[in-house]
Amino acid sequence: MYLVGILLAAAAFWMANSGHYKPLMLGFAAVSVVLTLILSLRFKIVDREGSPYARLLGFLAYVPWLAWEVLKANWVVIRACLRADLDISPALVKVRTTCKSDLAKVTFANSITLTPGTVTVEIQGDKMLVHGLYEANTVPESFISMDARCARAADPRGAAS
Amino acid sequence: MPEAANMMTLDWNTVRTAFGGALCLLGALLCIVGTIGVLRFPDIYTRLHAASVTDTSGAGFVLLGMALMAPDWIVLVKIVCILIFLMLTSATSSHVLANAALTAGLQPKIGPMRKGQPDGEVSP
């Protein structure tokens, strides 16, 4: 089941990247896709995270919101970079996440890191150490909505209440 | 009617080239802004924030501009793939850098940088 998912993804990736559809080239494609499958079997990465089709819609809904957040945060950091006198006040805060699965936690931590002005420094259990550029913007409350959206996008259904 | 269609495609091509070029230029400017931030900020953690401007909006706008100027859909798909992988890997590598710095025992500078002093040279 998961193997079929990886096969479909690899085949689609090859098609989209090559643009050659002669029989010889398609033969090479089949060989490379099979090689990829054998390698992923040997690496033992054929599991739920290896072909995350079930979460695809959730992620697609999450990405535009994240892009907007990243743009807003970019503006703050750009202003901080170009201001004549440096008025940054860095801070370290602990953020508690409600995400259950590893995938959701990684999504949340990467989202924090991707928005300029905040970097996830360390993850331990359900607590994350976040370093922020401005003390006022880096309070645990400011991550609640992102946390909830990550839990909804990446956690298995039912795990997040 | 064919003439009208021809006009339309010509128009779209002109618009997308100009718009794509403008987006690429904006991305390049944002990369410079991020570099200025890296040079000005006091320690590795704050510098990571400045570098992430280059990573996200700088590279993002440049790639968006190139996607608008892409000659066919094969190139477009490749640019979208680059965008996705760049967003995933840049966040991960920033996190790894910060984590390595903390593990190595580097203490981040906390609290407001004093005004007037050049580049956050704060005496304790």
Interface residues (C-beta under 8 A of the other chain):
Chain A: F13 A16 N17 G19 V70 L71 N74 V77 I78 A80 C81 L82 D85 L86 D87 I88 S89 P90 A91 L92 A109 N110 S111 T113 L114 T115 P116 G117 T118 V119 T120 V121 E122 L129 H131 L133 E135
Chain B: L30 V33 G34 I36 G37 R40 F41 P42 D43 Y45 T46 L48 H49 A50 S52 V53 T56 S57 I74 V77 K78 C81 M87 L88 S90 A91 T92 S94 H95 A98 N99 L102 P108 K109 I110 G111 P112 M113 K115 G116 D119 G120
